[in-house]
């Protein structure tokens, strides 16, 4: 695999991690709106773990991208 292909794959992996974490946030927000209360604690814990995995993947391919800082600001 040439260097350009490696960079492209790293970018795509990072972008997928961003999309995954944003979808988790949308799911939580939608659940809270529909329930008129926060999502169940078990869901929030599962989402926290999933975010952690996505952040680890993103950081592996784009260290210091700011994704972790962004996610810490989510409500």
mmCIF file of the N, C-alpha and C atoms, coordinates in Angstrom:
data_MODEL
# 
_entry.id   MODEL 
# 
loop_
_atom_site.group_PDB 
_atom_site.id 
_atom_site.type_symbol 
_atom_site.label_atom_id 
_atom_site.label_alt_id 
_atom_site.label_comp_id 
_atom_site.label_asym_id 
_atom_site.label_entity_id 
_atom_site.label_seq_id 
_atom_site.pdbx_PDB_ins_code 
_atom_site.Cartn_x 
_atom_site.Cartn_y 
_atom_site.Cartn_z 
_atom_site.occupancy 
_atom_site.B_iso_or_equiv 
_atom_site.pdbx_formal_charge 
_atom_site.auth_seq_id 
_atom_site.auth_comp_id 
_atom_site.auth_asym_id 
_atom_site.auth_atom_id 
_atom_site.pdbx_PDB_model_num 
ATOM 1   N N  . UNK A 1 1  ? 0.854   -1.169 0.000  1.00 0.00 ? 1  UNK A N  1 
ATOM 2   C CA . UNK A 1 1  ? 0.000   0.000  0.000  1.00 0.00 ? 1  UNK A CA 1 
ATOM 3   C C  . UNK A 1 1  ? 0.904   1.237  0.000  1.00 0.00 ? 1  UNK A C  1 
ATOM 4   N N  . UNK A 1 2  ? 0.600   2.175  -0.867 1.00 0.00 ? 2  UNK A N  1 
ATOM 5   C CA . UNK A 1 2  ? 1.456   3.361  -0.932 1.00 0.00 ? 2  UNK A CA 1 
ATOM 6   C C  . UNK A 1 2  ? 1.072   4.345  0.180  1.00 0.00 ? 2  UNK A C  1 
ATOM 7   N N  . UNK A 1 3  ? 1.945   5.322  0.486  1.00 0.00 ? 3  UNK A N  1 
ATOM 8   C CA . UNK A 1 3  ? 1.688   6.263  1.587  1.00 0.00 ? 3  UNK A CA 1 
ATOM 9   C C  . UNK A 1 3  ? 0.380   7.040  1.451  1.00 0.00 ? 3  UNK A C  1 
ATOM 10  N N  . UNK A 1 4  ? 0.023   7.411  0.241  1.00 0.00 ? 4  UNK A N  1 
ATOM 11  C CA . UNK A 1 4  ? -1.227  8.159  0.055  1.00 0.00 ? 4  UNK A CA 1 
ATOM 12  C C  . UNK A 1 4  ? -2.441  7.312  0.437  1.00 0.00 ? 4  UNK A C  1 
ATOM 13  N N  . UNK A 1 5  ? -2.406  6.038  0.093  1.00 0.00 ? 5  UNK A N  1 
ATOM 14  C CA . UNK A 1 5  ? -3.512  5.138  0.466  1.00 0.00 ? 5  UNK A CA 1 
ATOM 15  C C  . UNK A 1 5  ? -3.577  4.981  1.985  1.00 0.00 ? 5  UNK A C  1 
ATOM 16  N N  . UNK A 1 6  ? -2.426  4.896  2.639  1.00 0.00 ? 6  UNK A N  1 
ATOM 17  C CA . UNK A 1 6  ? -2.417  4.779  4.100  1.00 0.00 ? 6  UNK A CA 1 
ATOM 18  C C  . UNK A 1 6  ? -3.025  6.012  4.752  1.00 0.00 ? 6  UNK A C  1 
ATOM 19  N N  . UNK A 1 7  ? -2.676  7.179  4.233  1.00 0.00 ? 7  UNK A N  1 
ATOM 20  C CA . UNK A 1 7  ? -3.231  8.426  4.770  1.00 0.00 ? 7  UNK A CA 1 
ATOM 21  C C  . UNK A 1 7  ? -4.739  8.462  4.543  1.00 0.00 ? 7  UNK A C  1 
ATOM 22  N N  . UNK A 1 8  ? -5.168  8.070  3.367  1.00 0.00 ? 8  UNK A N  1 
ATOM 23  C CA . UNK A 1 8  ? -6.595  8.072  3.056  1.00 0.00 ? 8  UNK A CA 1 
ATOM 24  C C  . UNK A 1 8  ? -7.349  7.132  3.999  1.00 0.00 ? 8  UNK A C  1 
ATOM 25  N N  . UNK A 1 9  ? -6.825  5.944  4.224  1.00 0.00 ? 9  UNK A N  1 
ATOM 26  C CA . UNK A 1 9  ? -7.486  5.003  5.137  1.00 0.00 ? 9  UNK A CA 1 
ATOM 27  C C  . UNK A 1 9  ? -7.520  5.539  6.565  1.00 0.00 ? 9  UNK A C  1 
ATOM 28  N N  . UNK A 1 10 ? -6.426  6.156  6.989  1.00 0.00 ? 10 UNK A N  1 
ATOM 29  C CA . UNK A 1 10 ? -6.405  6.746  8.330  1.00 0.00 ? 10 UNK A CA 1 
ATOM 30  C C  . UNK A 1 10 ? -7.457  7.837  8.446  1.00 0.00 ? 10 UNK A C  1 
ATOM 31  N N  . UNK A 1 11 ? -7.581  8.659  7.415  1.00 0.00 ? 11 UNK A N  1 
ATOM 32  C CA . UNK A 1 11 ? -8.607  9.709  7.416  1.00 0.00 ? 11 UNK A CA 1 
ATOM 33  C C  . UNK A 1 11 ? -10.011 9.120  7.480  1.00 0.00 ? 11 UNK A C  1 
ATOM 34  N N  . UNK A 1 12 ? -10.250 8.078  6.724  1.00 0.00 ? 12 UNK A N  1 
ATOM 35  C CA . UNK A 1 12 ? -11.582 7.448  6.715  1.00 0.00 ? 12 UNK A CA 1 
ATOM 36  C C  . UNK A 1 12 ? -11.905 6.801  8.053  1.00 0.00 ? 12 UNK A C  1 
ATOM 37  N N  . UNK A 1 13 ? -10.923 6.170  8.664  1.00 0.00 ? 13 UNK A N  1 
ATOM 38  C CA . UNK A 1 13 ? -11.135 5.559  9.981  1.00 0.00 ? 13 UNK A CA 1 
ATOM 39  C C  . UNK A 1 13 ? -11.461 6.640  11.000 1.00 0.00 ? 13 UNK A C  1 
ATOM 40  N N  . UNK A 1 14 ? -10.693 7.735  10.956 1.00 0.00 ? 14 UNK A N  1 
ATOM 41  C CA . UNK A 1 14 ? -10.939 8.843  11.881 1.00 0.00 ? 14 UNK A CA 1 
ATOM 42  C C  . UNK A 1 14 ? -12.338 9.430  11.658 1.00 0.00 ? 14 UNK A C  1 
ATOM 43  N N  . UNK A 1 15 ? -12.693 9.651  10.408 1.00 0.00 ? 15 UNK A N  1 
ATOM 44  C CA . UNK A 1 15 ? -14.003 10.216 10.088 1.00 0.00 ? 15 UNK A CA 1 
ATOM 45  C C  . UNK A 1 15 ? -15.125 9.289  10.568 1.00 0.00 ? 15 UNK A C  1 
ATOM 46  N N  . UNK A 1 16 ? -14.968 8.006  10.408 1.00 0.00 ? 16 UNK A N  1 
ATOM 47  C CA . UNK A 1 16 ? -15.980 7.066  10.898 1.00 0.00 ? 16 UNK A CA 1 
ATOM 48  C C  . UNK A 1 16 ? -16.111 7.130  12.415 1.00 0.00 ? 16 UNK A C  1 
ATOM 49  N N  . UNK A 1 17 ? -15.012 7.342  13.112 1.00 0.00 ? 17 UNK A N  1 
ATOM 50  C CA . UNK A 1 17 ? -15.074 7.490  14.569 1.00 0.00 ? 17 UNK A CA 1 
ATOM 51  C C  . UNK A 1 17 ? -15.843 8.754  14.938 1.00 0.00 ? 17 UNK A C  1 
ATOM 52  N N  . UNK A 1 18 ? -15.617 9.828  14.205 1.00 0.00 ? 18 UNK A N  1 
ATOM 53  C CA . UNK A 1 18 ? -16.359 11.074 14.440 1.00 0.00 ? 18 UNK A CA 1 
ATOM 54  C C  . UNK A 1 18 ? -17.853 10.834 14.220 1.00 0.00 ? 18 UNK A C  1 
ATOM 55  N N  . UNK A 1 19 ? -18.200 10.221 13.125 1.00 0.00 ? 19 UNK A N  1 
ATOM 56  C CA . UNK A 1 19 ? -19.607 9.949  12.809 1.00 0.00 ? 19 UNK A CA 1 
ATOM 57  C C  . UNK A 1 19 ? -20.235 9.067  13.886 1.00 0.00 ? 19 UNK A C  1 
ATOM 58  N N  . UNK A 1 20 ? -19.520 8.052  14.309 1.00 0.00 ? 20 UNK A N  1 
ATOM 59  C CA . UNK A 1 20 ? -20.052 7.142  15.328 1.00 0.00 ? 20 UNK A CA 1 
ATOM 60  C C  . UNK A 1 20 ? -20.343 7.880  16.630 1.00 0.00 ? 20 UNK A C  1 
ATOM 61  N N  . UNK A 1 21 ? -19.421 8.732  17.063 1.00 0.00 ? 21 UNK A N  1 
ATOM 62  C CA . UNK A 1 21 ? -19.638 9.435  18.331 1.00 0.00 ? 21 UNK A CA 1 
ATOM 63  C C  . UNK A 1 21 ? -20.770 10.450 18.219 1.00 0.00 ? 21 UNK A C  1 
ATOM 64  N N  . UNK A 1 22 ? -20.884 11.091 17.074 1.00 0.00 ? 22 UNK A N  1 
ATOM 65  C CA . UNK A 1 22 ? -21.982 12.039 16.897 1.00 0.00 ? 22 UNK A CA 1 
ATOM 66  C C  . UNK A 1 22 ? -23.329 11.309 16.860 1.00 0.00 ? 22 UNK A C  1 
ATOM 67  N N  . UNK A 1 23 ? -23.373 10.143 16.242 1.00 0.00 ? 23 UNK A N  1 
ATOM 68  C CA . UNK A 1 23 ? -24.618 9.370  16.228 1.00 0.00 ? 23 UNK A CA 1 
ATOM 69  C C  . UNK A 1 23 ? -25.016 8.925  17.629 1.00 0.00 ? 23 UNK A C  1 
ATOM 70  N N  . UNK A 1 24 ? -24.046 8.579  18.456 1.00 0.00 ? 24 UNK A N  1 
ATOM 71  C CA . UNK A 1 24 ? -24.360 8.242  19.844 1.00 0.00 ? 24 UNK A CA 1 
ATOM 72  C C  . UNK A 1 24 ? -24.994 9.437  20.545 1.00 0.00 ? 24 UNK A C  1 
ATOM 73  N N  . UNK A 1 25 ? -24.455 10.618 20.299 1.00 0.00 ? 25 UNK A N  1 
ATOM 74  C CA . UNK A 1 25 ? -25.004 11.814 20.936 1.00 0.00 ? 25 UNK A CA 1 
ATOM 75  C C  . UNK A 1 25 ? -26.415 12.105 20.436 1.00 0.00 ? 25 UNK A C  1 
ATOM 76  N N  . UNK A 1 26 ? -26.630 11.960 19.156 1.00 0.00 ? 26 UNK A N  1 
ATOM 77  C CA . UNK A 1 26 ? -27.974 12.168 18.592 1.00 0.00 ? 26 UNK A CA 1 
ATOM 78  C C  . UNK A 1 26 ? -28.958 11.178 19.209 1.00 0.00 ? 26 UNK A C  1 
ATOM 79  N N  . UNK A 1 27 ? -28.538 9.938  19.364 1.00 0.00 ? 27 UNK A N  1 
ATOM 80  C CA . UNK A 1 27 ? -29.398 8.917  19.970 1.00 0.00 ? 27 UNK A CA 1 
ATOM 81  C C  . UNK A 1 27 ? -29.767 9.303  21.394 1.00 0.00 ? 27 UNK A C  1 
ATOM 82  N N  . UNK A 1 28 ? -28.783 9.749  22.164 1.00 0.00 ? 28 UNK A N  1 
ATOM 83  C CA . UNK A 1 28 ? -29.072 10.157 23.542 1.00 0.00 ? 28 UNK A CA 1 
ATOM 84  C C  . UNK A 1 28 ? -30.010 11.357 23.582 1.00 0.00 ? 28 UNK A C  1 
ATOM 85  N N  . UNK A 1 29 ? -29.744 12.335 22.737 1.00 0.00 ? 29 UNK A N  1 
ATOM 86  C CA . UNK A 1 29 ? -30.602 13.523 22.725 1.00 0.00 ? 29 UNK A CA 1 
ATOM 87  C C  . UNK A 1 29 ? -32.027 13.186 22.316 1.00 0.00 ? 29 UNK A C  1 
ATOM 88  N N  . UNK A 1 30 ? -32.180 12.353 21.299 1.00 0.00 ? 30 UNK A N  1 
ATOM 89  C CA . UNK A 1 30 ? -33.508 11.958 20.839 1.00 0.00 ? 30 UNK A CA 1 
ATOM 90  C C  . UNK A 1 30 ? -34.237 11.167 21.922 1.00 0.00 ? 30 UNK A C  1 
ATOM 91  N N  . UNK A 1 31 ? -33.530 10.273 22.573 1.00 0.00 ? 31 UNK A N  1 
ATOM 92  C CA . UNK A 1 31 ? -34.131 9.498  23.654 1.00 0.00 ? 31 UNK A CA 1 
ATOM 93  C C  . UNK A 1 31 ? -34.616 10.414 24.771 1.00 0.00 ? 31 UNK A C  1 
ATOM 94  N N  . UNK A 1 32 ? -33.796 11.382 25.143 1.00 0.00 ? 32 UNK A N  1 
ATOM 95  C CA . UNK A 1 32 ? -34.182 12.312 26.209 1.00 0.00 ? 32 UNK A CA 1 
ATOM 96  C C  . UNK A 1 32 ? -35.413 13.125 25.816 1.00 0.00 ? 32 UNK A C  1 
ATOM 97  N N  . UNK A 1 33 ? -35.474 13.548 24.568 1.00 0.00 ? 33 UNK A N  1 
ATOM 98  C CA . UNK A 1 33 ? -36.631 14.320 24.101 1.00 0.00 ? 33 UNK A CA 1 
ATOM 99  C C  . UNK A 1 33 ? -37.895 13.467 24.142 1.00 0.00 ? 33 UNK A C  1 
ATOM 100 N N  . UNK A 1 34 ? -37.799 12.250 23.626 1.00 0.00 ? 34 UNK A N  1 
ATOM 101 C CA . UNK A 1 34 ? -38.981 11.385 23.571 1.00 0.00 ? 34 UNK A CA 1 
ATOM 102 C C  . UNK A 1 34 ? -39.436 10.933 24.957 1.00 0.00 ? 34 UNK A C  1 
ATOM 103 N N  . UNK A 1 35 ? -38.484 10.654 25.831 1.00 0.00 ? 35 UNK A N  1 
ATOM 104 C CA . UNK A 1 35 ? -38.828 10.179 27.179 1.00 0.00 ? 35 UNK A CA 1 
ATOM 105 C C  . UNK A 1 35 ? -39.173 11.321 28.127 1.00 0.00 ? 35 UNK A C  1 
ATOM 106 N N  . UNK A 1 36 ? -38.739 12.524 27.755 1.00 0.00 ? 36 UNK A N  1 
ATOM 107 C CA . UNK A 1 36 ? -38.855 13.686 28.638 1.00 0.00 ? 36 UNK A CA 1 
ATOM 108 C C  . UNK A 1 36 ? -38.061 13.480 29.930 1.00 0.00 ? 36 UNK A C  1 
ATOM 109 N N  . UNK A 1 37 ? -36.999 12.728 29.796 1.00 0.00 ? 37 UNK A N  1 
ATOM 110 C CA . UNK A 1 37 ? -36.059 12.490 30.898 1.00 0.00 ? 37 UNK A CA 1 
ATOM 111 C C  . UNK A 1 37 ? -34.787 11.906 30.279 1.00 0.00 ? 37 UNK A C  1 
ATOM 112 N N  . UNK A 1 38 ? -33.707 11.900 31.014 1.00 0.00 ? 38 UNK A N  1 
ATOM 113 C CA . UNK A 1 38 ? -32.459 11.353 30.460 1.00 0.00 ? 38 UNK A CA 1 
ATOM 114 C C  . UNK A 1 38 ? -32.605 9.871  30.098 1.00 0.00 ? 38 UNK A C  1 
ATOM 115 N N  . UNK A 1 39 ? -31.769 9.399  29.189 1.00 0.00 ? 39 UNK A N  1 
ATOM 116 C CA . UNK A 1 39 ? -31.788 7.970  28.869 1.00 0.00 ? 39 UNK A CA 1 
ATOM 117 C C  . UNK A 1 39 ? -31.441 7.142  30.114 1.00 0.00 ? 39 UNK A C  1 
ATOM 118 N N  . UNK A 1 40 ? -31.789 5.877  30.113 1.00 0.00 ? 40 UNK A N  1 
ATOM 119 C CA . UNK A 1 40 ? -31.468 5.026  31.252 1.00 0.00 ? 40 UNK A CA 1 
ATOM 120 C C  . UNK A 1 40 ? -29.956 4.996  31.519 1.00 0.00 ? 40 UNK A C  1 
ATOM 121 N N  . UNK A 1 41 ? -29.571 4.927  32.781 1.00 0.00 ? 41 UNK A N  1 
ATOM 122 C CA . UNK A 1 41 ? -28.143 4.896  33.129 1.00 0.00 ? 41 UNK A CA 1 
ATOM 123 C C  . UNK A 1 41 ? -27.365 3.791  32.405 1.00 0.00 ? 41 UNK A C  1 
ATOM 124 N N  . UNK A 1 42 ? -27.998 2.641  32.188 1.00 0.00 ? 42 UNK A N  1 
ATOM 125 C CA . UNK A 1 42 ? -27.291 1.548  31.501 1.00 0.00 ? 42 UNK A CA 1 
ATOM 126 C C  . UNK A 1 42 ? -26.939 1.950  30.064 1.00 0.00 ? 42 UNK A C  1 
ATOM 127 N N  . UNK A 1 43 ? -27.830 2.683  29.408 1.00 0.00 ? 43 UNK A N  1 
ATOM 128 C CA . UNK A 1 43 ? -27.548 3.150  28.042 1.00 0.00 ? 43 UNK A CA 1 
ATOM 129 C C  . UNK A 1 43 ? -26.425 4.182  28.056 1.00 0.00 ? 43 UNK A C  1 
ATOM 130 N N  . UNK A 1 44 ? -26.486 5.106  29.008 1.00 0.00 ? 44 UNK A N  1 
ATOM 131 C CA . UNK A 1 44 ? -25.447 6.130  29.089 1.00 0.00 ? 44 UNK A CA 1 
ATOM 132 C C  . UNK A 1 44 ? -24.079 5.499  29.324 1.00 0.00 ? 44 UNK A C  1 
ATOM 133 N N  . UNK A 1 45 ? -24.030 4.470  30.151 1.00 0.00 ? 45 UNK A N  1 
ATOM 134 C CA . UNK A 1 45 ? -22.762 3.784  30.414 1.00 0.00 ? 45 UNK A CA 1 
ATOM 135 C C  . UNK A 1 45 ? -22.267 3.055  29.167 1.00 0.00 ? 45 UNK A C  1 
ATOM 136 N N  . UNK A 1 46 ? -23.166 2.390  28.476 1.00 0.00 ? 46 UNK A N  1 
ATOM 137 C CA . UNK A 1 46 ? -22.780 1.715  27.225 1.00 0.00 ? 46 UNK A CA 1 
ATOM 138 C C  . UNK A 1 46 ? -22.254 2.731  26.210 1.00 0.00 ? 46 UNK A C  1 
ATOM 139 N N  . UNK A 1 47 ? -22.930 3.859  26.092 1.00 0.00 ? 47 UNK A N  1 
ATOM 140 C CA . UNK A 1 47 ? -22.504 4.888  25.143 1.00 0.00 ? 47 UNK A CA 1 
ATOM 141 C C  . UNK A 1 47 ? -21.150 5.468  25.537 1.00 0.00 ? 47 UNK A C  1 
ATOM 142 N N  . UNK A 1 48 ? -20.921 5.624  26.845 1.00 0.00 ? 48 UNK A N  1 
ATOM 143 C CA . UNK A 1 48 ? -19.631 6.127  27.314 1.00 0.00 ? 48 UNK A CA 1 
ATOM 144 C C  . UNK A 1 48 ? -18.510 5.191  26.889 1.00 0.00 ? 48 UNK A C  1 
ATOM 145 N N  . UNK A 1 49 ? -18.743 3.895  27.060 1.00 0.00 ? 49 UNK A N  1 
ATOM 146 C CA . UNK A 1 49 ? -17.721 2.908  26.658 1.00 0.00 ? 49 UNK A CA 1 
ATOM 147 C C  . UNK A 1 49 ? -17.502 2.932  25.144 1.00 0.00 ? 49 UNK A C  1 
ATOM 148 N N  . UNK A 1 50 ? -18.576 2.994  24.392 1.00 0.00 ? 50 UNK A N  1 
ATOM 149 C CA . UNK A 1 50 ? -18.453 3.037  22.932 1.00 0.00 ? 50 UNK A CA 1 
ATOM 150 C C  . UNK A 1 50 ? -17.718 4.290  22.468 1.00 0.00 ? 50 UNK A C  1 
ATOM 151 N N  . UNK A 1 51 ? -18.014 5.425  23.110 1.00 0.00 ? 51 UNK A N  1 
ATOM 152 C CA . UNK A 1 51 ? -17.293 6.660  22.779 1.00 0.00 ? 51 UNK A CA 1 
ATOM 153 C C  . UNK A 1 51 ? -15.801 6.486  23.041 1.00 0.00 ? 51 UNK A C  1 
ATOM 154 N N  . UNK A 1 52 ? -15.481 5.834  24.162 1.00 0.00 ? 52 UNK A N  1 
ATOM 155 C CA . UNK A 1 52 ? -14.077 5.605  24.504 1.00 0.00 ? 52 UNK A CA 1 
ATOM 156 C C  . UNK A 1 52 ? -13.353 4.808  23.439 1.00 0.00 ? 52 UNK A C  1 
ATOM 157 N N  . UNK A 1 53 ? -14.013 3.782  22.927 1.00 0.00 ? 53 UNK A N  1 
ATOM 158 C CA . UNK A 1 53 ? -13.408 2.968  21.859 1.00 0.00 ? 53 UNK A CA 1 
ATOM 159 C C  . UNK A 1 53 ? -13.223 3.812  20.601 1.00 0.00 ? 53 UNK A C  1 
ATOM 160 N N  . UNK A 1 54 ? -14.248 4.567  20.226 1.00 0.00 ? 54 UNK A N  1 
ATOM 161 C CA . UNK A 1 54 ? -14.159 5.399  19.025 1.00 0.00 ? 54 UNK A CA 1 
ATOM 162 C C  . UNK A 1 54 ? -13.061 6.451  19.168 1.00 0.00 ? 54 UNK A C  1 
ATOM 163 N N  . UNK A 1 55 ? -12.941 7.040  20.351 1.00 0.00 ? 55 UNK A N  1 
ATOM 164 C CA . UNK A 1 55 ? -11.883 8.031  20.580 1.00 0.00 ? 55 UNK A CA 1 
ATOM 165 C C  . UNK A 1 55 ? -10.515 7.374  20.466 1.00 0.00 ? 55 UNK A C  1 
ATOM 166 N N  . UNK A 1 56 ? -10.360 6.191  21.038 1.00 0.00 ? 56 UNK A N  1 
ATOM 167 C CA . UNK A 1 56 ? -9.073  5.483  20.959 1.00 0.00 ? 56 UNK A CA 1 
ATOM 168 C C  . UNK A 1 56 ? -8.694  5.204  19.506 1.00 0.00 ? 56 UNK A C  1 
ATOM 169 N N  . UNK A 1 57 ? -9.670  4.790  18.722 1.00 0.00 ? 57 UNK A N  1 
ATOM 170 C CA . UNK A 1 57 ? -9.409  4.523  17.298 1.00 0.00 ? 57 UNK A CA 1 
ATOM 171 C C  . UNK A 1 57 ? -9.024  5.824  16.593 1.00 0.00 ? 57 UNK A C  1 
ATOM 172 N N  . UNK A 1 58 ? -9.794  6.875  16.827 1.00 0.00 ? 58 UNK A N  1 
ATOM 173 C CA . UNK A 1 58 ? -9.513  8.156  16.180 1.00 0.00 ? 58 UNK A CA 1 
ATOM 174 C C  . UNK A 1 58 ? -8.129  8.671  16.565 1.00 0.00 ? 58 UNK A C  1 
ATOM 175 N N  . UNK A 1 59 ? -7.788  8.565  17.836 1.00 0.00 ? 59 UNK A N  1 
ATOM 176 C CA . UNK A 1 59 ? -6.488  9.055  18.298 1.00 0.00 ? 59 UNK A CA 1 
ATOM 177 C C  . UNK A 1 59 ? -5.329  8.230  17.739 1.00 0.00 ? 59 UNK A C  1 
ATOM 178 N N  . UNK A 1 60 ? -5.567  6.959  17.479 1.00 0.00 ? 60 UNK A N  1 
ATOM 179 C CA . UNK A 1 60 ? -4.515  6.116  16.907 1.00 0.00 ? 60 UNK A CA 1 
ATOM 180 C C  . UNK A 1 60 ? -4.114  6.620  15.522 1.00 0.00 ? 60 UNK A C  1 
ATOM 181 N N  . UNK A 1 61 ? -5.079  7.093  14.770 1.00 0.00 ? 61 UNK A N  1 
ATOM 182 C CA . UNK A 1 61 ? -4.812  7.501  13.393 1.00 0.00 ? 61 UNK A CA 1 
ATOM 183 C C  . UNK A 1 61 ? -4.629  9.003  13.224 1.00 0.00 ? 61 UNK A C  1 
ATOM 184 N N  . UNK A 1 62 ? -5.164  9.787  14.147 1.00 0.00 ? 62 UNK A N  1 
ATOM 185 C CA . UNK A 1 62 ? -5.012  11.246 14.103 1.00 0.00 ? 62 UNK A CA 1 
ATOM 186 C C  . UNK A 1 62 ? -4.854  11.766 15.534 1.00 0.00 ? 62 UNK A C  1 
ATOM 187 N N  . UNK A 1 63 ? -3.696  11.552 16.130 1.00 0.00 ? 63 UNK A N  1 
ATOM 188 C CA . UNK A 1 63 ? -3.492  12.028 17.508 1.00 0.00 ? 63 UNK A CA 1 
ATOM 189 C C  . UNK A 1 63 ? -3.697  13.539 17.611 1.00 0.00 ? 63 UNK A C  1 
ATOM 190 N N  . UNK A 1 64 ? -4.334  13.940 18.698 1.00 0.00 ? 64 UNK A N  1 
ATOM 191 C CA . UNK A 1 64 ? -4.531  15.362 18.936 1.00 0.00 ? 64 UNK A CA 1 
ATOM 192 C C  . UNK A 1 64 ? -5.497  16.041 17.987 1.00 0.00 ? 64 UNK A C  1 
ATOM 193 N N  . UNK A 1 65 ? -6.432  15.278 17.437 1.00 0.00 ? 65 UNK A N  1 
ATOM 194 C CA . UNK A 1 65 ? -7.368  15.839 16.454 1.00 0.00 ? 65 UNK A CA 1 
ATOM 195 C C  . UNK A 1 65 ? -8.420  16.743 17.086 1.00 0.00 ? 65 UNK A C  1 
ATOM 196 N N  . UNK A 1 66 ? -8.583  16.671 18.395 1.00 0.00 ? 66 UNK A N  1 
ATOM 197 C CA . UNK A 1 66 ? -9.586  17.480 19.071 1.00 0.00 ? 66 UNK A CA 1 
ATOM 198 C C  . UNK A 1 66 ? -10.910 16.762 19.295 1.00 0.00 ? 66 UNK A C  1 
ATOM 199 N N  . UNK A 1 67 ? -11.041 15.537 18.809 1.00 0.00 ? 67 UNK A N  1 
ATOM 200 C CA . UNK A 1 67 ? -12.302 14.816 18.971 1.00 0.00 ? 67 UNK A CA 1 
ATOM 201 C C  . UNK A 1 67 ? -12.610 14.591 20.445 1.00 0.00 ? 67 UNK A C  1 
ATOM 202 N N  . UNK A 1 68 ? -11.622 14.174 21.220 1.00 0.00 ? 68 UNK A N  1 
ATOM 203 C CA . UNK A 1 68 ? -11.855 13.915 22.641 1.00 0.00 ? 68 UNK A CA 1 
ATOM 204 C C  . UNK A 1 68 ? -12.310 15.191 23.348 1.00 0.00 ? 68 UNK A C  1 
ATOM 205 N N  . UNK A 1 69 ? -11.646 16.303 23.067 1.00 0.00 ? 69 UNK A N  1 
ATOM 206 C CA . UNK A 1 69 ? -12.038 17.573 23.689 1.00 0.00 ? 69 UNK A CA 1 
ATOM 207 C C  . UNK A 1 69 ? -13.472 17.954 23.295 1.00 0.00 ? 69 UNK A C  1 
ATOM 208 N N  . UNK A 1 70 ? -13.806 17.743 22.043 1.00 0.00 ? 70 UNK A N  1 
ATOM 209 C CA . UNK A 1 70 ? -15.160 18.051 21.571 1.00 0.00 ? 70 UNK A CA 1 
ATOM 210 C C  . UNK A 1 70 ? -16.200 17.212 22.321 1.00 0.00 ? 70 UNK A C  1 
ATOM 211 N N  . UNK A 1 71 ? -15.916 15.934 22.464 1.00 0.00 ? 71 UNK A N  1 
ATOM 212 C CA . UNK A 1 71 ? -16.890 15.035 23.092 1.00 0.00 ? 71 UNK A CA 1 
ATOM 213 C C  . UNK A 1 71 ? -17.073 15.342 24.569 1.00 0.00 ? 71 UNK A C  1 
ATOM 214 N N  . UNK A 1 72 ? -16.065 15.847 25.210 1.00 0.00 ? 72 UNK A N  1 
ATOM 215 C CA . UNK A 1 72 ? -16.183 16.180 26.619 1.00 0.00 ? 72 UNK A CA 1 
ATOM 216 C C  . UNK A 1 72 ? -17.163 17.343 26.823 1.00 0.00 ? 72 UNK A C  1 
ATOM 217 N N  . UNK A 1 73 ? -17.410 18.117 25.769 1.00 0.00 ? 73 UNK A N  1 
ATOM 218 C CA . UNK A 1 73 ? -18.342 19.236 25.856 1.00 0.00 ? 73 UNK A CA 1 
ATOM 219 C C  . UNK A 1 73 ? -19.788 18.854 25.594 1.00 0.00 ? 73 UNK A C  1 
ATOM 220 N N  . UNK A 1 74 ? -20.028 17.628 25.160 1.00 0.00 ? 74 UNK A N  1 
ATOM 221 C CA . UNK A 1 74 ? -21.408 17.200 24.898 1.00 0.00 ? 74 UNK A CA 1 
ATOM 222 C C  . UNK A 1 74 ? -22.184 17.106 26.189 1.00 0.00 ? 74 UNK A C  1 
ATOM 223 N N  . UNK A 1 75 ? -23.452 17.397 26.070 1.00 0.00 ? 75 UNK A N  1 
ATOM 224 C CA . UNK A 1 75 ? -24.362 17.305 27.231 1.00 0.00 ? 75 UNK A CA 1 
ATOM 225 C C  . UNK A 1 75 ? -24.956 15.918 27.279 1.00 0.00 ? 75 UNK A C  1 
# 
